């Protein structure tokens, strides 16, 4: 089973690299990789997860409607194959729960390094 190009790019990103993320719904933003996590789940053994946390500036956070200045870009592999890589955001802080719940911002069309 081939690994999609977007997933390969996600897994190869390193802390401090500048990236441009383009979503299929037309949203685009630049940021800096804070961390890249590639995990292999022991059970079930075929499940894998790639998550890249991208730091964004205050203007970008306002534009994409998130309360924090970072967003996770994630994809998962199950027996049936890889999911689409998605970007999540936290549009509002819930005072009662003491956290900001995640919502999907969109599906990644492309993620590229900025030179």
Buried (B, 14 or more C-beta within 10 A) or exposed (E): EEBBEBBEBBBEBEEEBBBBBBBEEEBBBEBBBBBBEEEEEEEEEEBBBBBBBBBBEEEBBEEBEBEEBBBBBBBBBEEEEBBBBBBBBBEEEEEEEEEBEBEEBBBBBBBEEEE
